Amino acid sequence: MEEVTLLGFWPSPYSHRVIWALKLKGVKYEYIEEDLGNKSDMLLQYNPVYKKIPVLVHGGRPIAESFVILQYIEDTWPHTYPLLPKNAHERALARFWIKFGEDKGYIIFSAFFLVSEEKDLGDAGMKEVLEFLKILEEHALGDKKFFGGDKIGMVDIAYGWLSYFFKGMEEMRGVKLLEPSTLPRLHAWAENFKQVSVIKDNLPDYTKLLVHLKSVREKMTAQNPTSKK
Amino acid sequence: MVEVYQQVLYIKLDQVALDFSIQEKELSKKREMAEENKVTLHGLWLSSYVKRVELALKIKGIPYEYVEEDMKNKSPQLLKYNPVHKMVPILVHNGKPIVESSVILEYIDETWKNGPPLLPRDPYERAQVRFWASFVQKQLFETMISVLKSEGEAQQKVIKELLDKLKVLEEEIKKIFPEGIPTSMNHETVGLLDIMVVTCFGPHEVQEEVLGFKFIDTEKTPLLFSWLKALNEIPVVKEATYPREKLVEALKYIRQVSLNK
């Protein structure tokens, strides 16, 4: 068995995705915490293009970009816990929703981290976020327990950040978007997702996370004092 | 005797009727199967995303029906098949839609295993193809669109970004083609990354004409230049080349609209 190493960062949902996938597959790996303010030579060597985490190293060969890594994990360990559906069309749907989240990522990031103090939903950015969540609930989740059906799959892993990281973002901005009253099914999904044992055992400390998010926002708004999309 | 003859006649008639009904059922099944295996692509002539799917279908030798959509007047089918984005390309197979070009390409590769493979078999190599395909799309193509849509200082900034990132790809090409770029390529040996590169930058000379500067040439990016040259010569790629004047006009229009905003 070739050695598996994961270069990660404790608050990063991109990092958590890979951890969850490896744990679900039962793959043993070594975890290395990166200090993003002082990137290791190893990180720069393994991901010279983006210099970012997560990076999975398998048998000395690096793979970067979280979704490329997730698909690599699925391709390499196909016999345990399939992360994608067997049916080609359903697999295409799963990939579609993963890409949807990837593409909308910037909107959400801007709305929470870059735009100055505007707490109510009148803010165009927040409106877009709510719309995004509504589309997910209606079209991607529907009446299923998880995006993957009865068990969590790659789409659940992709949106997993909504179940804990997003709560921190909401608290940081003093908004409430993902509520049982506004998004009952998605809210229920988030609660169910966090209860899955692999997920439950691999979530960052919430208090620590909140402190971290606040410092990220401070840094971002300091760099972009008049930024408003 | 007549009665016996009549009975035989009726039996024969029943037999004919039965045969006929079996034939009808078989024909209808065949029609259903043809419908089921039918592949339709909804697209736009200008879209490089649509071109990716077209090339993939042609490389695999998959027969398909093409439907040109009018973005100003979207068909009810388009709205039905892609309610979330209301965009093309949309591939319809067995009556079911698949959207997002990258998703469609993987679907095609997984579903039609007989033609040339679009992705390598080895998981690590697959990961490399997916990584670089995403780089070409997000870091190169989208940056070039930003260059098209901007001017002045803002444009200078993205031009520099584009040139820097092209250098990154140029370096990687040395690993992709350790023995140099083949002088001629054929459609059986090209894959997903070739498709990405040729649909994004195949028409680079036209893009350069509109933008007013060269970004892919024998000086700055010799390997990329040769790769594109070889790809553009492949018959299925050549057939799908944009009519030059139409493309110039379209790119100029996009730029105009963007700058007026």
Interface residues (C-beta under 8 A of the other chain):
Chain A: V49 H58 R61 I63 A64 E65 F67 V68 I69 Q71 Y72 D75 T76 A88 H89 R91 A92 R95 F96 K99 F100 I135 H139
Chain B: P83 V84 H93 N94 K96 I98 V99 E100 S102 V103 I104 E106 Y107 E110 T111 P123 Y124 R126 A127 R130 F131 S134 F135 V168
